[in-house]
Amino acid sequence: MATNPEELGEKQQTMPDNLSIARGAQLWPIEEIAHRMGVPGESIEPYGRGIAKLDLAAADALAGRPRARYVVVTAITPTPLGEGKTTTSIGLAQGMHHTGRTATVAIRQPSMGPTLGIKGGAAGGGYSQVVPMERINLHLTGDIHAVTAAHNLLAAMADNHLHHGRGVDLDPESVRWQRVMDINDRALRNTVIGLGPRADGVTRQTGFEITAASEVMAVLALADSVVDLRRRLGRMVVGYTRSGEPVTAEDIGAAGSMTALLKEAIKPNLLQTLEHTPALIHAGPFGNIAHGNSSIVADRIGIHGGDFLITEAGFGADMGAERFFNIKCRASGLTPDAAVLVATVRALKFHSGRYRVVPGKPLPAAMQAEGPDDVRAGAANLTKQIDNIRAHGVAPVVAINAFPSDYPSEHAAIREVAEAAGARVAICTHVRDGGAGAAELAEAVAEAAEAGSDFQFLYPEDMALDAKIERIATRIYGADDVSFSPEARRQIDAYQRQGYGDLPVCIAKTHLSLSSDPSLRGAPTGWTLPVREVRLSAGAGFVYALCGDIRTMPGLGADPAAAHIDVDDNGEITGLF
């Protein structure tokens, strides 16, 4: 790795953009990629050039093969720009091949909300990408649209039930099942429907969420078969009777047709990286109010597809990784052998509290100057996230995602902090160098995984719901206490009575801080987690606590990516990043 910032800057300037790199890729036949995993031909359903659906029977066909080492990629608390978990996951999978090992990467499917908004696509970056990049970021095989259709069908069935007034006594005031779409649109956050004559339905206030926030998406990611998918969809709660009893999708006759709409969407999508490493891209649950991890069915195929299965968890280790451990692993029965914690110089400087980072704007000039002391000032977040992984009995490996503007002294500061906390450390240049730039990380991860883990859940299933929330808040977030509103207490008591007390919990809070306050950097102490409301995701199989203002329908920025995407005279997409 070059250590001179000017040299790195020159390399960065001459490196093509993501779309140009992706477009220059030489794709192998997707059947060859599947063959590298051991997937039999009868389980491969080609879906255009370089893409295939895998029949769920592939998991059974591969069951006799050795189990891969299972590695989750997470991060320190990110800046609003993100710290490169997806890119690192892809780079690490490619890097395994540079060390003589085989690997498969399993990641979430990008939502078009961020793709057309401010964040851009989520197929990786530089020379650590999954291809074809345009297809991944724009529709892919239509799974997200199938989720949208199934979710909105249930909404239509619920309103139809209210209109005709037959069957279950569904209380219109209790219906919280909003509609969804896969586009950022703030104007739809709050709506009134049923205006007009009586034939146009019952007038009530509702709204829209982005499709990734749908419980149907969370169900798709956690179901292990079509039968399980049907069962989970059927038990989703759309509202309550006037006497307070839950009304499910099964009760209003929607579960069967919803399953039919999702029958193809439950099949994982197989693609390849730029270096022809198998990539499973499937499901994309929202990282704030859901578990934020890709699908169990993809992992059950990938776990027998090579020496390593690399998967990614959304946001920082306090959020996506905690839910990976306590929700996804509880549902799948798979346990991780190691965890990668992505850290960047800019994120640790951000956690020093000395700088402000705004999406869509350049980093402050002072933040880009050499500043190992700034890195150390923000290091409490890195130390806490290492501890959060260890709380689950898993060995952490810190991946320093190197940027051209970094200085060697800053990388040394991160290494110093991480090693003092007992973590393995590796510097990565996978964006610029592809798999070769993640070979050091691959060796460190292999060493950690082969040493074995002592995985454990953070809490038992039979612990009370409020106690589970308190355990996460105090042990993972560093809170002193939890404050439950009267409404939250009432909801918890109701869920316990209704038989949902054994479910795991998901805490919906900001991803920009370990606390519930996005302005608090580092590893805040002396604070209390406020739980204002607790909601049930009976189909997905968890209860989630709302802590703070969580937007489930993003808005477009002043200069969204959608304004720069086009199709040229040759039919090629331009402006996608």
C-alpha positions in Angstrom: 0.0 0.0 0.0 1.3 3.5 -0.9 1.7 5.7 2.2 2.2 9.1 0.6 -1.1 11.0 0.6 -0.1 12.9 -2.7 0.5 9.6 -4.4 -2.7 8.1 -3.2 -4.5 11.3 -4.3 -3.1 10.9 -7.8 -4.2 7.3 -8.0 -7.7 8.3 -6.8 -8.0 11.0 -9.5 -7.0 8.6 -12.3 -9.3 5.8 -11.1 -12.4 5.5 -13.3 -15.8 6.0 -11.7 -17.8 3.1 -10.4 -20.1 2.8 -13.4 -17.2 2.8 -15.9 -15.4 0.1 -13.9 -18.6 -2.0 -13.7 -19.4 -1.5 -17.4 -15.9 -2.7 -18.4 -16.3 -6.0 -16.5 -16.1 -9.3 -18.4 -18.9 -11.4 -16.9 -18.6 -15.1 -16.7 -21.7 -17.2 -17.5 -23.8 -17.2 -14.4 -23.9 -21.1 -14.6 -20.1 -21.1 -14.1 -20.5 -18.9 -11.0 -23.1 -21.3 -9.6 -20.8 -24.2 -10.4 -18.0 -22.6 -8.3 -20.5 -22.8 -5.3 -21.5 -26.4 -6.1 -25.1 -25.4 -7.0 -26.6 -28.1 -9.3 -27.8 -27.0 -12.8 -31.5 -27.8 -12.0 -31.5 -25.2 -9.3 -30.3 -22.3 -11.5 -32.9 -20.1 -13.2 -31.1 -17.6 -15.5 -32.6 -14.1 -15.4 -30.9 -12.2 -18.1 -27.1 -11.8 -18.6 -25.1 -12.4 -15.5 -28.1 -13.0 -13.2 -29.9 -16.0 -11.9 -32.5 -17.0 -9.4 -31.6 -20.0 -7.2 -34.4 -22.4 -6.4 -34.7 -23.0 -2.6 -33.9 -26.7 -3.3 -30.3 -25.6 -3.8 -29.9 -25.5 0.0 -30.8 -29.2 0.3 -28.6 -30.1 -2.6 -25.6 -28.4 -1.0 -26.3 -29.7 2.6 -23.8 -32.5 2.3 -20.9 -30.1 1.5 -18.7 -28.7 4.3 -20.0 -25.7 6.3 -18.3 -22.4 5.4 -16.9 -20.1 8.1 -19.6 -17.5 8.7 -18.4 -13.9 8.9 -20.5 -10.8 9.5 -19.3 -7.4 8.4 -20.4 -4.4 10.5 -18.9 -1.0 11.4 -18.3 1.6 14.0 -21.1 4.2 14.2 -21.0 5.7 10.8 -20.9 9.3 9.5 -23.9 10.3 7.3 -21.8 9.2 4.3 -21.4 5.6 5.4 -18.0 3.9 5.9 -18.0 1.2 3.2 -19.4 -2.0 4.8 -20.7 -3.2 1.4 -17.5 -2.5 -0.4 -15.5 -4.1 2.4 -17.7 -7.2 2.3 -17.2 -7.6 -1.4 -13.5 -6.8 -1.2 -13.1 -9.4 1.6 -14.8 -12.1 -0.4 -12.5 -11.3 -3.3 -9.6 -11.2 -1.0 -10.2 -14.7 0.3 -9.5 -16.0 -3.2 -6.1 -14.1 -3.2 -5.2 -16.2 -0.1 -6.1 -19.5 -1.7 -9.5 -19.8 -0.1 -13.0 -19.7 -1.6 -15.8 -17.4 -0.5 -19.3 -16.2 -1.3 -20.7 -12.8 -0.3 -24.3 -12.3 0.7 -25.7 -8.7 0.8 -29.0 -6.8 0.8 -30.6 -5.6 -2.4 -30.3 -1.8 -2.8 -33.5 0.3 -2.4 -34.1 2.7 -5.2 -34.9 5.3 -2.6 -31.2 5.9 -1.7 -30.1 5.1 -5.3 -32.2 7.9 -6.7 -31.7 10.1 -3.6 -28.4 11.2 -2.1 -26.5 8.0 -1.1 -26.3 6.4 -4.6 -26.2 2.7 -5.3 -25.2 -0.1 -3.0 -23.4 -2.6 -5.3 -19.9 -1.8 -3.8 -17.4 0.6 -5.2 -14.2 0.9 -7.3 -12.7 -2.6 -7.9 -14.8 -4.2 -5.2 -18.3 -4.3 -6.9 -21.0 -6.8 -7.8 -22.0 -6.6 -11.4 -24.0 -5.8 -13.5 -24.2 -2.6 -11.4 -27.1 -0.9 -13.3 -29.3 -4.0 -12.9 -28.6 -4.3 -9.2 -29.4 -0.7 -8.4 -32.5 -0.5 -10.7 -35.1 -3.2 -10.2 -32.7 -6.3 -10.4 -35.2 -9.2 -10.7 -38.2 -7.2 -9.3 -38.1 -8.6 -5.8 -38.7 -5.2 -4.2 -41.7 -4.6 -6.5 -43.1 -7.9 -5.4 -42.8 -6.9 -1.8 -44.5 -3.5 -2.7 -47.4 -5.3 -4.4 -47.9 -7.8 -1.6 -47.8 -5.1 1.1 -50.2 -2.9 -0.8 -52.5 -5.8 -1.4 -52.9 -6.3 2.3 -53.5 -2.5 2.7 -56.3 -2.7 0.0 -57.8 -5.8 1.6 -57.9 -4.1 5.0 -59.6 -1.0 3.6 -62.0 -3.2 1.6 -62.8 -5.0 4.9 -63.6 -1.7 6.5 -65.7 -0.6 3.5 -67.9 -3.7 3.4 -68.0 -4.1 7.2 -68.2 -7.9 7.1 -66.4 -10.5 9.1 -63.9 -9.4 11.7 -64.8 -6.2 13.6 -61.7 -4.3 12.5 -61.5 -0.9 14.2 -60.6 1.8 11.6 -58.8 3.8 14.3 -56.5 0.9 15.0 -55.3 0.2 11.4 -51.6 1.1 11.2 -50.8 -0.8 8.0 -49.7 2.0 5.7 -48.9 1.7 2.0 -45.4 1.6 0.6 -43.4 2.5 -2.5 -39.7 2.2 -3.4 -39.1 5.9 -4.0 -38.3 8.7 -1.6 -41.4 11.0 -1.4 -41.8 13.2 1.7 -45.2 14.4 0.5 -46.7 10.9 1.1 -45.6 10.6 4.7 -49.0 11.7 5.9 -52.1 11.2 3.7 -55.9 11.1 4.0 -57.6 8.3 2.0 -61.2 7.6 1.1 -62.2 11.1 0.3 -65.2 11.4 -2.0 -68.4 9.5 -2.1 -69.1 6.5 0.1 -68.2 4.1 -2.7 -64.6 5.4 -2.5 -64.0 3.8 0.9 -63.7 4.8 4.5 -62.1 8.1 5.1 -59.1 7.9 7.4 -55.6 9.3 7.9 -52.7 7.1 6.9 -49.5 7.4 5.0 -46.7 5.8 3.0 -43.4 4.2 4.0 -40.5 3.2 1.8 -40.7 -0.5 0.7 -37.6 -1.4 2.7 -39.5 -0.4 5.9 -42.3 -2.9 5.1 -42.8 -5.8 7.5 -43.2 -7.9 4.4 -39.6 -7.2 3.5 -38.5 -8.2 7.0 -40.5 -11.4 6.6 -39.0 -12.2 3.2 -35.5 -11.9 4.8 -36.3 -14.1 7.8 -38.5 -16.9 6.2 -36.7 -20.1 5.5 -39.2 -21.6 3.0 -42.3 -20.9 1.1 -44.3 -22.6 3.8 -42.7 -20.5 6.5 -43.2 -17.4 4.3 -47.0 -18.2 4.1 -47.1 -18.8 7.9 -45.4 -15.5 8.7 -47.5 -13.4 6.3 -50.6 -14.9 7.8 -49.8 -13.8 11.3 -48.9 -10.2 10.5 -51.2 -7.8 12.4 -52.9 -5.1 10.5 -55.0 -3.7 13.3 -57.3 -4.6 16.2 -60.9 -5.2 16.8 -62.9 -2.8 18.9 -62.4 -5.1 21.9 -58.6 -5.0 21.4 -58.0 -8.4 19.7 -55.3 -8.4 17.0 -56.6 -8.8 13.4 -54.1 -10.6 11.1 -53.6 -10.9 7.3 -55.0 -14.4 7.7 -58.2 -13.1 9.3 -59.0 -10.9 6.4 -58.1 -13.5 3.7 -54.9 -11.9 2.3 -52.1 -14.2 3.3 -52.5 -16.7 0.4 -52.5 -14.2 -2.4 -49.6 -12.3 -0.8 -47.6 -15.5 -0.8 -48.4 -16.1 -4.5 -47.1 -12.6 -5.2 -43.8 -13.4 -3.4 -43.3 -17.0 -4.6 -40.5 -16.0 -7.0 -39.2 -13.2 -4.8 -38.2 -15.6 -2.1 -35.6 -17.2 -4.4 -32.2 -15.6 -3.8 -30.5 -13.7 -6.7 -27.0 -15.0 -7.8 -24.6 -12.5 -9.4 -20.8 -12.1 -9.4 -18.1 -9.6 -8.3 -15.7 -8.1 -10.7 -13.3 -10.9 -9.8 -16.0 -13.6 -10.4 -16.7 -14.3 -6.7 -20.2 -15.6 -6.2 -22.6 -12.9 -4.8 -26.0 -13.6 -3.3 -28.1 -10.4 -3.3 -31.5 -10.8 -1.6 -34.0 -8.8 0.5 -33.4 -5.4 1.9 -35.1 -4.7 5.3 -34.8 -1.2 6.7 -31.9 -0.9 9.1 -33.7 1.4 11.7 -37.0 -0.4 12.4 -36.1 -3.9 11.2 -33.1 -6.2 11.5 -31.3 -4.8 8.5 -29.8 -8.0 7.2 -30.0 -10.0 3.9 -32.0 -13.2 3.7 -31.7 -16.5 5.6 -32.4 -18.5 2.5 -29.4 -16.9 0.8 -27.2 -17.7 3.8 -28.4 -21.3 3.9 -27.3 -21.7 0.3 -24.1 -19.7 0.7 -23.0 -21.5 3.9 -22.2 -24.6 1.9 -20.8 -22.7 -1.2 -17.1 -22.4 -0.3 -14.7 -21.9 2.6 -16.2 -18.6 3.8 -19.6 -16.9 3.7 -19.3 -13.2 4.1 -22.5 -11.3 5.0 -23.2 -7.7 5.9 -25.3 -6.1 8.7 -26.8 -2.6 8.4 -25.4 0.5 10.2 -23.0 0.1 13.2 -22.4 -2.9 15.4 -24.9 -1.5 18.0 -27.7 -1.8 15.4 -27.2 -4.2 12.4 -24.8 -6.6 14.1 -26.8 -6.7 17.4 -29.9 -7.6 15.4 -27.9 -10.1 13.3 -26.8 -11.9 16.4 -30.1 -11.8 18.4 -32.8 -11.8 15.6 -31.3 -13.3 12.4 -29.1 -15.9 14.0 -31.9 -16.9 16.4 -34.2 -17.5 13.4 -31.7 -19.2 11.1 -29.8 -21.4 13.6 -26.5 -20.3 12.0 -23.8 -18.8 14.2 -20.9 -16.6 13.2 -17.3 -17.5 13.5 -15.9 -13.9 13.3 -17.0 -10.3 12.8 -15.4 -7.5 10.8 -15.6 -4.0 12.2 -15.1 -1.4 9.5 -13.5 1.8 10.7 -12.4 4.9 8.8 -10.2 7.9 9.7 -13.0 10.3 8.8 -15.5 8.5 11.1 -13.2 8.5 14.1 -12.5 12.2 13.5 -16.3 12.7 13.3 -16.6 11.1 16.7 -14.1 13.5 18.2 -17.0 16.0 18.1 -14.7 18.5 16.4 -16.2 18.3 12.9 -19.6 18.4 11.2 -20.3 16.1 8.2 -23.1 16.9 5.9 -24.3 14.5 3.1 -23.7 15.9 -0.3 -21.1 18.4 0.9 -17.3 18.2 1.0 -15.6 17.3 4.3 -14.4 20.3 6.2 -10.8 21.2 5.1 -9.5 20.9 8.6 -10.8 17.4 8.9 -8.7 16.4 5.9 -5.5 17.6 7.4 -3.2 15.1 9.2 -4.7 14.6 12.6 -3.9 11.4 14.6 -5.0 13.2 17.8 -8.4 13.7 16.3 -8.6 10.0 15.6 -7.7 9.1 19.1 -10.2 11.7 20.4 -13.0 9.7 18.6 -11.6 6.3 19.5 -14.1 5.6 22.3 -16.7 4.6 19.6 -14.3 2.0 18.1 -13.5 0.6 21.5 -17.2 0.3 22.4 -18.1 -1.3 19.2 -15.3 -3.9 19.6 -16.8 -4.6 23.1 -20.3 -4.9 21.6 -19.1 -7.7 19.3 -17.3 -9.4 22.1 -20.5 -9.3 24.2 -21.8 -12.0 21.8 -18.7 -14.2 22.2 -17.4 -13.4 18.7 -13.9 -12.3 17.7 -13.7 -8.9 16.1 -11.3 -7.9 13.3 -11.0 -4.2 12.7 -10.8 -3.4 8.9 -9.3 0.1 8.3 -11.0 1.2 5.1 -8.2 3.4 3.7 -9.0 6.6 1.9 -6.5 8.4 -0.4 -6.7 11.5 1.9 -5.6 9.4 5.0 -2.2 9.7 6.6 -0.1 6.8 7.9 -0.1 8.3 11.3 -3.9 8.2 11.4 -3.9 4.5 10.4 -1.3 3.9 13.1 -3.6 5.5 15.7 -6.5 3.3 14.7 -4.3 0.2 14.9 -3.0 1.3 18.3 -6.5 1.7 19.7 -7.9 -1.5 18.2 -4.9 -3.7 19.3 -5.1 -2.2 22.8 -8.7 -3.4 22.9 -7.6 -6.9 21.9 -8.8 -6.9 18.3 -7.0 -8.0 15.2 -6.4 -5.2 12.7 -5.9 -5.0 8.9 -5.6 -2.1 6.4 -7.7 -2.4 3.3 -7.3 -0.8 -0.1 -9.9 -2.9 -1.9 -11.7 0.0 -3.6 -8.5 0.8 -5.5 -6.9 -2.7 -5.6 -9.8 -5.1 -5.6 -9.3 -8.4 -3.8 -5.5 -7.9 -3.6 -6.2 -4.9 -1.4 -8.2 -7.0 1.1 -5.7 -9.9 1.3 -4.3 -8.8 4.6 -7.9 -8.5 6.0 -8.7 -12.0 4.6 -5.8 -13.5 6.5 -6.8 -11.8 9.7 -10.4 -12.9 9.4 -9.4 -16.5 8.5 -7.2 -16.5 11.6 -10.0 -15.2 13.8 -12.6 -17.6 12.4 -10.4 -20.7 12.6 -9.7 -19.9 16.2 -13.4 -20.3 16.8 -16.0 -18.3 18.6 -18.1 -18.8 21.8 -21.2 -17.3 20.4 -24.0 -16.4 22.8 -27.3 -14.4 22.6 -27.5 -11.2 24.6 -30.7 -12.3 26.3 -32.8 -15.4 26.6 -36.2 -15.7 24.9 -38.1 -16.0 28.1 -36.8 -12.6 29.4 -39.6 -10.0 29.7 -39.8 -7.5 26.8 -38.9 -4.5 28.8 -36.0 -6.3 30.3 -34.7 -7.2 26.8 -34.9 -3.6 25.8 -33.0 -2.6 29.0 -30.3 -5.2 28.4 -29.6 -3.9 24.9 -29.7 -0.2 26.0 -27.3 -0.6 28.9 -25.0 -3.4 27.6 -24.8 -2.3 23.9 -25.6 1.4 23.8 -24.0 2.4 27.1 -27.2 3.9 28.5 -27.6 4.3 32.3 -31.3 3.5 32.2 -34.5 3.3 30.0 -37.5 5.5 30.4 -40.8 3.9 29.1 -43.7 6.2 28.3 -47.1 5.2 29.8 -48.2 4.2 26.2 -45.1 2.0 25.8 -45.7 0.3 29.1 -49.3 -0.4 28.1 -48.2 -1.8 24.8 -45.6 -4.1 26.4 -48.1 -5.4 28.9 -50.6 -6.1 26.0 -48.0 -8.0 23.9 -47.0 -10.1 27.0 -50.6 -11.0 27.6 -51.2 -11.8 23.9 -48.3 -14.3 23.9 -45.6 -12.3 22.2 -43.3 -12.0 25.2 -40.8 -14.5 23.9 -40.1 -12.5 20.8 -36.7 -10.8 20.4 -36.6 -7.0 20.3 -35.4 -4.5 17.8 -34.8 -0.9 19.0 -35.5 1.8 16.4 -33.2 4.7 17.1 -30.8 6.9 15.2 -27.9 5.1 13.5 -25.6 8.2 13.8 -24.9 7.7 17.5 -24.7 4.9 20.1 -27.3 6.9 21.9 -30.8 7.9 20.8 -29.5 11.5 20.2 -27.8 11.8 16.8 -25.8 14.8 18.0 -23.9 12.7 20.6 -20.6 11.4 19.3 -18.1 8.8 20.5 -19.5 6.6 23.3 -21.9 8.7 25.3 -22.5 8.0 29.0 -24.8 9.4 31.6 -28.0 9.2 29.4 -31.3 7.5 29.4 -33.0 5.8 26.5 -36.5 7.1 26.0 -39.0 4.5 24.7 -42.1 6.4 23.5 -43.8 3.5 21.7 -43.5 -0.2 21.2 -44.9 -1.9 18.1 -45.4 -5.5 17.0 -44.0 -7.2 13.9 -45.7 -10.6 14.5 -44.9 -11.9 11.1 -41.3 -11.1 11.1 -41.1 -12.3 14.7 -39.9 -9.3 16.8 -41.2 -6.4 18.8 -39.7 -3.0 18.0 -39.3 0.0 20.4 -39.4 3.5 18.9 -36.8 5.8 20.5 -36.7 9.2 18.8 -38.1 10.4 15.5 -37.5 7.6 12.9 -38.4 8.5 9.3 -39.7 5.5 7.4 -40.3 7.5 4.2 -37.2 9.5 3.3 -37.4 12.7 1.2 -35.3 13.8 -1.8 -32.6 16.3 -1.2 -32.1 19.6 -3.0 -30.0 17.9 -5.7 -31.0 14.2 -5.8 -29.1 11.7 -7.8 -32.3 11.2 -9.9 -31.6 14.6 -11.4 -28.4 13.3 -12.9 -29.3 9.9 -14.2 -30.1 9.6 -17.9 -30.0 7.3 -20.9 -27.7 8.3 -23.8 -28.3 7.9 -27.5 -26.7 4.4 -27.3 -29.2 3.3 -24.7 -26.6 3.3 -22.0 -27.5 4.5 -18.5 -25.4 7.5 -17.3 -25.0 9.3 -14.0 -25.5 6.2 -11.8 -23.0 6.0 -8.9 
